[in-house]
Amino acid sequence: MEVKNQQGQTVVEYILLLAVAMSLIVTFYRSATFQRMFGTQGELGKLYKLDSEWGYRHASMTGRVTETNEPKASAEDHASYYNALKSETHFFGPSDPYK
């Protein structure tokens, strides 16, 4: 027996292949290992949150591990205000004093 139209069979095969792929993805996504690393309270998310908070607070993405998260004694000690390499602040001011 010869099948004249195999287009229907091809569509069914693709649907079955898609169903198998989706079931594998859902199984992996719901696994405990995936949720522990990438879930709402996952380890990777917590580290990213800490790094983002540190970078925003201290205007620096370096030193989160080495520096302590304590208040700075003065503005000159704070990296978001004072640039020690240039010995000046990050903020701009007038070039001439106001009269």
Phi and psi in degrees as a GROMACS rama.xvg file:
@    title "Ramachandran Plot"
@    xaxis  label "Phi"
@    yaxis  label "Psi"
@TYPE xy
-110.207  129.197  GLU-2
-90.127  124.275  VAL-3
-83.4307  -31.5654  LYS-4
-123.218  107.625  ASN-5
-98.1815  4.32885  GLN-6
-62.8582  -38.5932  GLN-7
-64.2033  -40.6469  GLY-8
-65.8214  -38.9676  GLN-9
-63.468  -41.4579  THR-10
-62.8955  -43.7852  VAL-11
-63.059  -42.0064  VAL-12
-63.4281  -41.4985  GLU-13
-65.8827  -38.5356  TYR-14
-63.9467  -43.438  ILE-15
-64.4719  -41.4329  LEU-16
-63.227  -42.0562  LEU-17
-63.175  -40.1993  LEU-18
-63.7494  -42.1869  ALA-19
-64.9822  -44.2038  VAL-20
-62.8701  -43.5989  ALA-21
-64.8721  -38.8429  MET-22
-65.8875  -36.778  SER-23
-66.675  -41.2259  LEU-24
-64.0508  -45.0467  ILE-25
-65.0264  -40.6293  VAL-26
-61.966  -44.4765  THR-27
-66.4659  -42.721  PHE-28
-63.2153  -36.4664  TYR-29
-87.5019  -0.13304  ARG-30
-69.2282  154.445  SER-31
-65.5141  -36.7718  ALA-32
-64.4763  -45.2896  THR-33
-63.5597  -43.8671  PHE-34
-66.2879  -34.7846  GLN-35
-66.4145  -36.7186  ARG-36
-86.2796  -45.2461  MET-37
-116.825  -1.29072  PHE-38
-67.7075  -174.344  GLY-39
-61.8669  -32.2122  THR-40
-115.481  32.7548  GLN-41
-72.3876  160.259  GLY-42
-63.0139  -42.6809  GLU-43
-65.5401  -40.6743  LEU-44
-64.6219  -39.1623  GLY-45
-65.9186  -41.4782  LYS-46
-65.2964  -41.2821  LEU-47
-63.2199  -40.1276  TYR-48
-62.9502  -45.4685  LYS-49
-61.5386  -45.1939  LEU-50
-63.2901  -41.9074  ASP-51
-65.3753  -44.5889  SER-52
-62.9286  -42.178  GLU-53
-63.9699  -46.6778  TRP-54
-62.7895  -38.8485  GLY-55
-69.844  -42.869  TYR-56
-70.3874  -40.8148  ARG-57
-107.806  6.02634  HIS-58
52.5975  37.8302  ALA-59
-157.43  135.024  SER-60
-97.6336  8.47319  MET-61
-112.874  151.09  THR-62
88.6664  8.47031  GLY-63
-61.8744  -37.3522  ARG-64
-77.8652  -36.4  VAL-65
-86.719  -31.641  THR-66
-85.7967  152.411  GLU-67
-89.2966  152.686  THR-68
-93.7759  58.4723  ASN-69
-111.565  153.523  GLU-70
-60.9475  144.051  PRO-71
-81.18  147.118  LYS-72
-69.0631  -37.0846  ALA-73
-144.922  170.023  SER-74
-65.7404  -29.3886  ALA-75
-69.2368  -17.0697  GLU-76
-88.2513  -9.79044  ASP-77
-94.3612  124.787  HIS-78
-65.2776  -25.6377  ALA-79
-78.9532  -12.9392  SER-80
-107.056  -47.0144  TYR-81
-117.587  128.436  TYR-82
-97.13  106.869  ASN-83
-67.361  -30.5105  ALA-84
-67.9253  -38.149  LEU-85
-95.7722  -7.34941  LYS-86
54.4234  45.3642  SER-87
-152.912  166.436  GLU-88
-82.4036  165.856  THR-89
-82.4676  -8.04377  HIS-90
-94.4633  154.382  PHE-91
-100.838  159.84  PHE-92
-145.141  -179.883  GLY-93
-70.5177  146.962  PRO-94
-74.2502  -29.1322  SER-95
-119.871  148.478  ASP-96
-64.0004  149.865  PRO-97
-69.3467  145.195  TYR-98
